[in-house]
């Protein structure tokens, strides 16, 4: 697995796009602090960049670096959670809109929703968690399909169009750690508000 992580890291650090298994389904990913790499993901998916993307972080400490204030409710959810869960956080630390320069201290502006929120998941899979941890910043995790097409649950279901458009494909045998199910999505606010977007 270390060799696989190393190969993926080289591509991510060079601004490339990877195809990789996550704890849920196969994902298309890139460095979430690199707006140019993020733009490649939107182009590959044929998706408008007005829609935000889900990101993966290795732990709560990493999330704290990219969200101005973590709602207490989010911390509690992470502590008790035992299934893949994406939390939408308020007030992401993001680069200036339209600025295509990469700044490791903030998320690419095109990963964040219009209202300044960002969806982040701590993956329940060693490969993903180690990959993000070694990169040292969040990575994009959007389903490995062209927008509007079915979400592939296994590598064999990923279209040739997606496979040939990425810069690196992780070893398909790593998908053994995937559930094949999309994560739940929960939006939390600093006012203790909580909204279930997807169960």
N, C-alpha and C positions, 0 to 999 in steps of 0.2 A: 504493500500500500504506500510506503514511503516514496518509492519511485514514481508512482502515479501522482502523488501530491506534488512532487518536485516538478514533473512535466507540466502540470496544470498551473503551478505558480509561475513558471517561466513565461507562459503565454499571458497570464493575467498581468504580470508586471510589465510586459511589453505592450499592453493596451489591446490585447486580443480577446476573443470571445471563445468560451468553452461550452461543451455539451457534457453534462454530468448528472449522475443520479443524486437525488437528495433524499431526505427522510420521508418525503411524500411521493412526488413523481419526478421524472427526468426534467432537468432545468437547463435553460440557456443562461450563462452567467458571464460577468465581467467585473472588474474593479468598480465598486460603486462610487468611488471618488473621482473617476475619470469620465468627464462628460462626453468625450469623443467615442470612447468604448461603449458607453450607454447608448449613444446615438446609433451605433452599429447594431445593437440589440433591437432597437425599435425598427430599424430598416429591415432587418432579417425577419422580424415577426409581421412586417407590414402593418404596424400599429401606430396610431397617433401618439405623439409624445406628450399629449395633454393628460394621458392616463399615467398614474404612478406605477411603480414597480415594487414587488416584494424584495426585501434584502435579507441576507443571512448574516448574523453576528455570532461570534464565538461564545460570548457570555454577557452578563448584564453590564460589566465594566466597559466593554466595547460600545454597547448601546449608549451608556452615559456620555461618551465622548461626542456622539453625533445627535443627541437630543438634549435640548437646553434644560429641561426639567422632567424627570421621570415621575409620572403619577404613582402614588403609593399603591393604588389598585393594581397597576401593572406588575410591580414587584411581587405582590401577593399571588397574582395569577401565575407568574413564572415559578414561584416556590412550590405551588401545589400541582402544577401541570404535569400530566403523564402522557399526553398525546401531542402531535404536531399542532402548534398554535402560533398564528401570526397576530401580533398586536400592532394596532395603528396608534402611533404616538403623536402628540401635538408638538408643534414648534421644533422641527428638525433644524440642525445646523447645516445649512446648505450654501453652496456657492451662488454667486450673483447670476440671475437669469440671463441666459445668452452667453455667458462667459465659458468658453470651451477649454480653458486652461485647467489642468488638474491640480487640485490642492488637497493634499492628504488629510488636512485638518477638518475638511467639511465634505459632505456628500455632494455629488454632482447635482446641479439644480434640476436636471431632467429625471432624477429618481423620486422627486418629491411632488406631492399633489399640490394643486393650486392653492389650497388652504394652508399649506405649510406642514401638513402631516406626512408621516412616512410609516410604511408597514415593515416591521422587522420580526424575524423569527430566529430563535436559537435552535439550530437543528439537533434532532435526537439521533445522530448518526456520526460515528467516529470520523469517517472520511471527510464529510462536510465541515465538521467542527475543527478538525486539524488543519484543513485547507484554509479556512477563514482565519484561524489563529495564527498560522504561519505567515499569511499575507499581512496580517496586522490591521486590517480594516475590512468593512463589510463588503460582501459581493452580492451582485444582482442574482435573483433566482426567479425567473419567469418561466412558465411552462414551455416545453420544447415543441411548440407548434406554431404554424402561421396563424395569425389572429382570425378567429371565427371557425377554425377547424377543431376537431376533437382533441382533447388533451391526452397525449400518449402516456400510458401507465407503465409500459415496458419499453426497453430499447428497440425491440422488434417493431414497435408501432410508430417509431419516429420516421417522418417522411425523408426521402432522399434530398429534397430541397433544403431541409434544415441541416441534415448531416453534412452536406457539401458546403454549406455557407459558414460553418464555424472553423476556428483555427486549431482546435484540439478536441478530441473525443475521449472521455475517460473510459477505462476498461469496463465494458458492459457487465462483467461478472460482479462489479461493485453494487449493482442494483439489488443484491440480496438484502441490503439494509433498508430498502424503500417499502413503504406501506402500499403504494399505488393509489392512495387516497389524498385528495387535496386537504390542506390544513384548515382548521377553523380560523375565522378572522374576527377579532374583537377590537372595537375602538374604545379607547379610554381617554378620559379628560382629567384635567387638574382639579376639576370641581367634583371629583368622585363619580362622574357620569360614566356609564358603561353601555355599549351598544353592540349586540351580536350581529355582525354583518353576514357571516356564514357559519353554520353549525358544523 
